[in-house]
């Protein structure tokens, strides 16, 4: 006769645990690399390209540093990035102390990731780009300059989020940063693009 109240309590406890489990909202596990929100302009362009049969992996999108504390140290088409048709790029580094400015100590050897799929071409000790990587497919190519070292080899095929190198200050550079370029194949030639239109900043 004393077993009934205990069984009722056990049943109520199990029911409460079941309700708790069903109502919980666990957070998904995130990888160390996640492209930044590509923004409205990039999303619209990506939807258009996908409507023409282009896979999302073929299209450059997101932040090649893969972290939220990315800052832009030189904009598109200004300074050493002018004229944009030839030298268009953005320079990226890390804000290590939250003051909104680049922090060299935090930037050195930051991993750099491919922003789209393609085939690798590396150039060591070039001028002015230093250690440079191209990721190229039929429609896009992206350039990553001033690397400290490579994590890929010529001819290697990479996908978005694959590690390609580490941030440095090789070539013509005043400090550790990534010079990031995007080019699109249009009308039979490579045309420079503004990375800000492709969601490069978080």
C-alpha positions in Angstrom: 0.0 0.0 0.0 3.0 2.3 0.5 4.2 1.6 -3.1 1.4 3.5 -4.8 2.4 7.0 -3.7 6.1 6.3 -4.6 5.1 5.0 -8.1 2.9 8.1 -8.6 5.9 10.4 -7.6 8.2 8.5 -10.0 5.7 8.8 -12.8 5.2 12.5 -12.2 9.0 13.0 -12.1 9.5 11.2 -15.4 6.7 13.2 -17.0 8.2 16.4 -15.8 11.6 15.4 -17.2 10.0 14.5 -20.5 8.3 18.0 -20.7 11.6 19.7 -19.8 13.5 17.8 -22.6 10.8 18.5 -25.2 10.7 22.2 -24.4 14.5 22.7 -24.3 16.1 24.5 -27.2 19.7 23.3 -27.4 22.1 25.6 -29.3 23.7 24.0 -32.4 27.4 23.3 -32.3 29.2 25.7 -34.6 32.3 25.1 -36.5 35.3 27.3 -36.1 34.7 28.8 -39.6 31.4 30.3 -40.5 30.9 32.8 -43.3 29.6 36.1 -42.1 26.1 37.2 -43.0 26.5 38.1 -46.7 24.2 41.1 -46.5 21.2 42.0 -48.7 23.1 42.8 -51.8 25.1 39.6 -51.7 22.1 37.5 -50.9 20.2 39.0 -53.9 23.2 38.4 -56.2 23.6 34.8 -54.8 19.9 34.0 -55.4 20.2 35.3 -58.9 23.2 33.2 -59.6 21.7 30.1 -58.1 18.6 30.7 -60.3 21.0 30.4 -63.2 22.4 27.1 -61.9 25.5 28.3 -60.0 26.1 26.4 -56.8 26.5 28.5 -53.6 30.0 27.0 -53.1 31.2 28.6 -56.4 30.3 32.1 -55.3 32.6 34.1 -52.9 30.7 34.9 -49.7 31.5 35.8 -46.2 34.6 36.7 -44.2 37.9 35.0 -45.1 39.1 35.4 -41.5 36.0 33.7 -40.1 35.8 35.8 -37.0 33.5 38.6 -35.8 36.3 40.9 -34.6 37.5 41.6 -38.1 38.2 45.2 -39.0 38.8 46.9 -42.3 42.1 48.8 -42.4 41.9 50.1 -46.0 38.8 50.3 -48.1 38.0 49.4 -51.7 39.4 51.6 -54.4 41.3 53.9 -52.1 45.0 54.3 -51.3 47.0 51.4 -52.6 43.8 49.8 -53.8 43.3 52.5 -56.5 42.5 52.3 -59.3 39.9 49.7 -58.3 39.8 48.1 -61.8 43.4 47.0 -61.3 44.1 47.0 -57.5 40.6 46.8 -56.0 40.7 45.0 -52.6 40.0 45.5 -49.0 42.6 45.1 -46.2 41.4 43.1 -43.1 42.9 42.6 -39.7 41.7 41.7 -36.2 40.6 43.9 -33.3 42.1 42.1 -30.4 41.2 44.5 -27.6 37.7 45.7 -28.6 38.7 49.3 -29.5 37.6 49.0 -33.1 41.1 49.2 -34.5 43.5 46.6 -35.9 45.7 44.9 -33.3 48.9 43.5 -34.8 49.5 41.0 -32.0 46.0 39.5 -32.5 46.4 39.6 -36.3 49.7 37.7 -36.7 49.1 34.1 -38.0 45.3 34.4 -38.0 43.9 31.5 -40.1 42.6 32.5 -43.5 39.9 30.5 -45.2 38.7 30.1 -48.8 35.4 31.9 -49.4 34.4 29.7 -52.3 35.4 26.6 -54.1 38.2 26.5 -56.7 41.7 25.5 -57.6 44.7 26.9 -55.7 47.6 28.8 -57.2 50.3 30.0 -54.8 53.1 32.6 -55.4 55.8 32.9 -52.8 57.7 36.2 -52.1 56.0 38.2 -54.9 56.0 42.0 -55.1 53.9 43.7 -53.9 51.6 40.9 -52.7 54.2 38.8 -50.8 53.0 35.3 -50.2 49.8 35.2 -52.4 47.1 32.6 -53.0 44.5 32.6 -55.8 41.4 30.4 -55.5 39.9 30.2 -59.0 36.8 28.5 -60.6 35.0 29.1 -63.9 33.2 32.3 -62.7 35.2 33.7 -59.8 38.7 34.0 -58.4 39.7 35.5 -55.1 43.1 36.7 -54.1 44.7 36.5 -50.6 47.9 38.5 -50.1 50.7 39.2 -47.6 50.4 35.7 -46.0 52.9 34.6 -43.4 52.7 31.1 -44.8 50.6 28.8 -47.0 48.4 25.9 -45.8 47.7 24.8 -49.4 49.7 23.7 -52.5 49.4 24.5 -56.2 46.6 22.6 -57.9 44.8 21.7 -54.7 41.0 21.9 -54.8 39.4 23.7 -51.9 35.8 24.4 -50.7 34.4 27.3 -48.7 35.9 27.3 -45.2 39.0 25.3 -46.1 42.2 26.7 -44.5 44.5 28.3 -47.1 47.1 30.1 -45.0 47.9 32.4 -42.2 47.9 36.2 -41.9 51.3 38.0 -42.1 53.1 41.0 -43.5 55.0 39.6 -46.5 55.6 41.8 -49.6 54.8 45.5 -49.5 53.0 45.7 -46.2 53.2 47.9 -43.1 51.9 45.3 -40.7 50.0 42.0 -40.5 46.8 42.1 -42.5 45.0 40.3 -45.4 44.6 42.0 -48.8 41.5 40.3 -50.1 40.4 40.6 -53.8 37.4 39.3 -55.7 37.3 39.0 -59.5 34.3 37.8 -61.7 34.6 36.4 -65.2 32.5 38.7 -67.3 32.3 39.2 -71.1 35.5 37.1 -71.6 37.7 38.9 -69.0 38.3 39.1 -65.2 36.5 42.1 -63.7 37.4 43.4 -60.2 34.6 43.3 -57.6 34.0 45.2 -54.4 34.4 42.6 -51.6 32.0 44.6 -49.4 29.2 43.6 -51.9 30.0 39.9 -51.0 29.5 40.1 -47.2 33.2 40.3 -46.3 32.5 42.2 -43.0 30.5 40.5 -40.2 
